[in-house]
Amino acid sequence: MKAVEWIKENSITLSLAVFSIIYVTICSLFFDVGLTPDSTNYLREANALLCGYGLNNHAGAGYDGFYGIWPIGYSALIALVSFVTRLEVFYAAKLITIGIYIITTMMFIRRFGKNAWVYLLFFCNSGYIYCMRYVSSENLYLFAMLWFSFCCYDVWTGEEKENKSCILLGLSSLFAILSRWVGAFTLAITGLMAFLYFFGITVEKSRKKSFKLLGITAVNAGVLLTYLAYIKQMTGYTTGMYRIPSEESRLELLYMLIKAENMEIYDAVMGLFSVNNVISVGIWIGVFVFFTRQIVKDRFKDKFAPAFILSSVVYWCGYVYTRFQTDMEIFNYRVLLPATLPLLVAITYYLMQNDRVSGFVESIYDSRMKRAIVVLVLFILSFELHNRCKILGIPYDAYGAIKNHVEQEYRDVPSGSLVITEDWDINFLRMDLKRCSVNDCDSDSLDDIIADMNNEEYSHVYLQKAYLEYLLYEQEDDESYSELRKYLNSDGYLIRLR
């Protein structure tokens, strides 16, 4: 009976979570598998771990290749789930996504009870939905951000036992670091908290707690630096590859950032309205002024919102600075959502402190509006699913189609071969092959293909025919590539160069 009462009390929250899981699962299995080039590398490394190759994710093909561009956390978790459940790594990754939804839901129910659904409305955020559809480390990192923010709050308030809250804070920080390199920003926050407790700034002075926080920061920093040093020893680069300096001007990057933040507002209101860039800047300035006034007025007595705002601001500043220095992914929902999500939780928390707002939310459970909210959530997610159907057509076994394509087109390619192709999926579906594209080479030219063709390191070299047709079309007047042109008369999906 207690379980039934608990389900009734949290029915809106549970409905929101269930509908979200169903939507994401349907989209990522029957319309679009949610695989990016990065995704296939995560899955390849997961397979490598299961095969006992460790961080050498090309060992199955007989070559050396060190997995150092991304932290090992996400791939290791996929491998663990796959090992326990005996599922393929692709389905194990989807199961992790469902697990993230469930754990996040339980985490908020534990904190806010039957009102948790108000905070979890970000499940309907378009950016969040798109992230969760993909096999992506961002999924894990978004959860890490929320967990870390809650742990910061627990340490500040002392509601949990001090040792327990400090250990959980350290684990959540390490979890964020092993999910994405940018998780290193959590060290700045734990270090700042140690400083505040040491000098008693905005918190009760506690040298004991300060040293515990300093110890957490030092241990996690030591793990990170050791890991990075090992990667540099193996690859020659601290994060596994050369990071190109940003090519855009500061003004161009600023404009890109404003446009991306504009889209974040659109996603935050679930697409109900849009604003132009000027209004977007005004809204974010208004949010900043509002929070600053509230925190100063409250004098940090209520530390819930400040904990989430601190995580949001430090991450945002860290990523924006890095992007201004390095040529990385453009500003979009994937890279800004880890800052937006804690901020949305903080805004919701402040709104719920208003008696009228909290009273309205409480009254929902005593009226028919409870059902109306469930119907509204179902409508929003159904509308999103309807849009996906219109874009991608009728549902089909998307992953099965990819597997069949790889099995049919690559069945005659022997183990240990180098395959120059745009099919990223062979990264994890054919562990016995080494895949590359022309873009992986130093220059995007046919000379790289010729060099690979004559490289004695590879027993066999294959090239995707459509790839060659495109490249030769760009060089149709160049007679130096006549040797490659003769391969255009070959039949089949792949051309054997050697």
N, C-alpha and C positions, 0 to 999 in steps of 0.2 A: 504493500500500500504506500509506503514511503516513496518508492520509486515512481509510482503513478502520480502522486502529489507533486513530486519534484518536476516531472515532465509537464504537468499542467501549469505549474508556476512559471516555468521557463519555456513555455510553448512557443512564444514569438521568437526568442533567441534560437531555439532548436530548429524551428521552421526555416529561419534565415540561413542557418548553417547547412541544413539538409538540402535546401533548394540550391544553394551555392555549389555544394559538392556535386549534385546531379548535373547542374549546368556545365561546370568545368569538365566533368568526366565525359559527358556527351560530346562536347565540342572537341576535346583533345583525343578522343578515340574514333569518332565517326565523321568528323569534318576536317580537322587539321591536327596532325599529330603533335604539333608544337615543338618541332625540332629545328634548332638553329645550328650553324657550324660549331658554336661553343657546346651546344647540347651533345652533339655526336662525340666530342672529345671527352666530356664528362662520362658518357656511357662507355667509351673505349677504355678509359682508365678504370672504371668500375669492373669491366670484364678482365682487365689486366690484373687487378687485385684478386679477383676470384680464381684466376689461373695461376696465381702465385708469382707473377712477374714483378710485383711491387710497383715502383714508379717508372719502370721501363715499359711504356705502353706500346712499343714496337717490337718487343721481344717475340711475340707470336709470329711475326713475319721474318724473324731472323736478323733484325737490325737493332741498333741502339737508338733510343729516343726517350728523353727524360721529360716527365710530366711536371713542369714547374711554372707555367704561365698562370695557372689558377691554383688556389689552395686545394689541398687534398680532401677537405671536409665533406663536400657534397658528394663526390665520387665514392668516398669511403662509406658514407651512409647508404648510398644506393647499393653498393656491394654487400653491405651487412644485411639489408632488407632482402635482397635477392637471395643471399645465402640461407637466411632463415625461412623464407617463404617458398624457395625454389622457383620463383618467378623469373622471367627474363628481365634484364636490367631496365628495359624500357617500362615495363609494367611496374617494376619496383619503384621507379622514379615517380610514376603516377600515384602509387600507394603512399609515398612520402607526402605528396601534395595533399591527399585526403587526410593524412595524419596531422599535417600542419593546421588544416581547417579545424579538426576535432580538438587538438590541444589548445589552439587559440581561443576557441569557443569556451572550453572548460576554464581556461585561465581568467577570462572576463566574467564568467558566471560566478567564479569563486570570489572575485573582487566586488562585483556590483549586483549580484543576485538576479532578480527578475528584470531589472533595468539594463542588463548587459546588452540587449539588442540595440539600444540607442547608440552605444559605443561601437557596436559591430556593423553599423550601417555601411562602413567602408568595404564590407563584402560586396556591396553593389557598385563600388567605385570602378569605373571602366578600366583605369590603369591597373588596379589590383586584380581584376578579373583576367585581363590579358596576361599579366605576369604569371598567374597561377595556371594558366593554360599551357605554358611552356615548360619543358624540362630545363630549368634554369636555376642557378645558384641564388638568384634574387629571391626566389620563394623562401629559401632557408634563411636568407639574410633579413628579410622583412620580419619573419618570426623572431629572429635573434634581436632585432631592434626593439620589439615590443617587450620581450623577456628581459632584456638588459634595462630598459626604462623602468619596469616594475621592480627589478632588483635594486636599482638606485633609490627608488622611493622607500623600499623596505629598510635599507641601510640608514637612510635619513631619519625615518620615523621611529625606528627601533621597535616596531610592532612585532617583528619576528625576533627570534633569538639572535644575538649579535654574531656569533660564530657561523650559524646557519646562513644568515643573510649575506655575510661577507663571502662565504664559500660559493653561494649561488651567484653572487655578483661576478666573482672571478670566472666561474664556469660559463656564464652567459657572455662575458667578454671574450673568452677563448673561443667559444662557439661562433661568435661573430667574425673573429679573425680567421678562423679556418673555413668560414663560408665564403668570404671575399676579402681581398687584401685591404680594402678600405675600412674593414672592421677594426683596423689598428687605431682608429680614432677613439675607440672605447678606452684605450690606455690614457688618453688625454683627460678623459672624464674621471676615471678612477684616481688618477694622479691629482687632479684638481680637488676632488673630494678629500683626499688625504691632506692636502694643503689647508683646506677650509677647517677641517677638524683639528689640525695641529695648532692653528692660530685662533680658533673659535670664531670664525667669520660666518655670520648668518646661521650658525649651528652652535650647539653647546660644545665647549672645548673638551676634547678627549684625545689625549696623546695615544692612549691604548688603541682606540679605533683608527687613528691616523696611521699608526705603524702597521696595523693589519691591512689597511687599504694600500699603503705603500708597498707592503710585501706582495699583495695581489698584483699590483702594477708591475713590480720587478720580475715576478715569476712569469707572467704572461709576455712581458717584453723580452725576457730571456728566451722563451720558447720561440717567439716570432723571429728574433734575430738569429738564433741558431738555425732555424728552418731556412731563412733567407740566405744565410751564409752557405748552407749546404747546396741550395739551388744555384748560387753563384759559382760554387766550386764545380758543379756538374755541367752548367750551361754557359758560364762566363758572364751572365747577367743576373742581377739581384732578384728580379721577378720572372726569370726564364726567357726573356726576349728583350731586344733593344726597343726602348720607348721613344718614338719620334716626337720631337718638339712640336708644339701646336703651330699650325700653318696659318690659322685665321688671325686677323687683327683683334686687338682687345675690344674695339667697338663692335666688330662682327660677333664676337663671342657674347658680348653683353646683350646684343639684340636677340641672339639665339636663346639666351637664358630667359629673357623677358617673354618671348613667344612660348617657351616651354612652361614657364610658370603660369602663363595665361591658360594653357591647356590643363594644367593641374587644377585650376579653379573650376574649369568646365567639368572635369572628372569628379571633383569633390562634391559638386551639386548634382551628380549623376546625369549630366547632360540636359538638365532642365532649362538652362539658359547659358548664353555665352557672352563674353565681354571683350572689348578691344584691349590693346596692349596698355594704353594709358590708364584705363580704369583698373586693369589688372595690377599695375604698379601701385595705384592708389589703395587698392584692397589690401595688398601685402603690407604696405606701410601702415595702414590702419590696424591690421592684425598685430603688427610689431608694437605700435604705440599702446594698443589695448592691453596686451600682455605685460608690457613694461609697467604700466600704471597699476595693474592688478597685483603684480608681484611686489612692487614698492609699497603699495597700500597695505598689502597683507603682511609685509615684512618677513616673507618666507615662512610664515607659520604653517600654512598649508603647502606641503611640498610635493603634492601629486603632480599638478600641472608643471611646476618648474622642472621636475625630473624628466618629464617627456619633452618639454621645450628645450632643455639642455641637450638631450640626445639629438633632437632635430636640428638645432642650430649648429652644433659642432660638426655633425655629419655634413650638413649643407655647405658650411664654410670649407671643410676639408676637401670635399669633392669638387666644388667650384674652383678652388685654388689649383687643384691638381689638373683639372681640365683646361684651365687657362695656361698651364705650363706644358701639357702633354697632348699629343694628338690621340684622343680617345673617342669613344662613342659620343655622338652629339647629345646635347641636353634633351631628354625626353622623360616619359613617365617611368621607365625602368630605373633610371639613375636618380630621379628626384623623389620617387615614391617613398624611399626609406626616410626622407626628411618630412614629407607631407603626412605620412601615416601617424607618427607620434603627435604631430601638430594637430591633426584632426581629433585625436583622442583628448588632447589637452583642451581644445575648444569645446568639445562636448562636455567635458568635466566642468568647465566654468559655467556653461549654460545650465547644467543640472544643479548648480548651486543657487540658481534663481528659484524662489519659491513657486512662482507661477509655472515655470517650465517643469520643475520636478513634480508639482501637483498635477499638471496635465498628464505627464507620463504615468503617474500612479493611478490616475482615474481611468486610464485605458483598460486596466485589468478589471474594472467594475462596470464596463460598458461593452457595447457591441463593437467598439473601435478596435478591440483586440483582434477580432476576426478580420476587420477591415485592413489592419496593418499587415497581417499574414497574406491577404489577397493582394495587397499593393506590392509587397516584396515578390510574390509569385509573378505578378504582372510585369514588373521591371525585368526580372531574369528571363521570363518567357519572351519578352520583347527583344532582349539581347539575342536570345537563341534564334528567334525568327529572323533577325537581321543576318545572323551567321548562315542560316539556311538559304537566304536569298543570294548571299555572296558566293557561297561554296557549293550550292546545289543540294541534291538529295544525299542523305547520310549513306556512308559506306565504310567498310573496314579499312580505314586510312593506313594504319600500321601494317596490316596484312598486305595491302597493295604495295607498300614500300619493300617489304620482305620479298614478295614475289618478283618485283622488278630486279632486285639485287641477285636473287637466286637464278633468274633466267638469263640476265645479261652478263653475269660474271661467273657463271658455272664452269666455263672452260679456262678461266684464268688460274694458273697454278700458284701454289703457295710460294711466298717469298718474292712475288712480282711487285714492281712499281707500277701504279696505275695513275695516270694523269687524267683527272676527271673532275667534273663539277658535282658528282654524286657524293655528298658528304656522308651519306648513311652507311657506306661501306666501312667507315671508320670503326663502327662497333659491330656491324653485321658480318664483316669479313676481317677478323683479327689477324688472319694469316697474310694480309696484303698491306703494303705501304701506299697510302694515298697522298697525292699532292696535286696542286693546281699550278698553273703558270704564275698566279699571284703569289704563290709561296716562294717563288724564286726571287733573285735580286732584281731582275728587270722583267717586265711583261713583254717578252719577245720570243720568237720561234727559236732563237739561238739556244734558249734554255732547254727546249725540248730536244734539240739535236745533242746538247751536252749530256742530258739524261740518257738518250738513246745509246750513246757511246760509252757510258759509265759502266765499267766492268764490275762495279759493286753489285749491280742488279742482275739477277739471272734472266729475267724477262722484263720488258717494258711495254706497257699498253697505253693507248691514248684514246680518249673518247672522240669518235669521228666528228660529231657536231662541233666539238671544241676546235678541232683542226680546221674545219670548214670556215668557221668564224675568223680564226686568226689569219688564214691564208687569204681570205677576202680582203682583209685590211692591208695585205702585202701582195696584191695581185700582179703588180708590175715588177716585183723583185724576182729576178731569175735565180738568185742564190738559194732559193727554197724549192727548187725543182725536184730534189730528192724526196721531199715530203709530199709534194703534189701527187706523186704517183700512188700514194696510199688512199687518195680520195676515191679511187675506183674500187676499193675493197668493199665487200658487203659486211653487214653486221653493225652492231652498236659500238663495238670497240675495234681498234686497229692495233695489230701487234707490230710494234716497231723493231723489236729484237727478241 
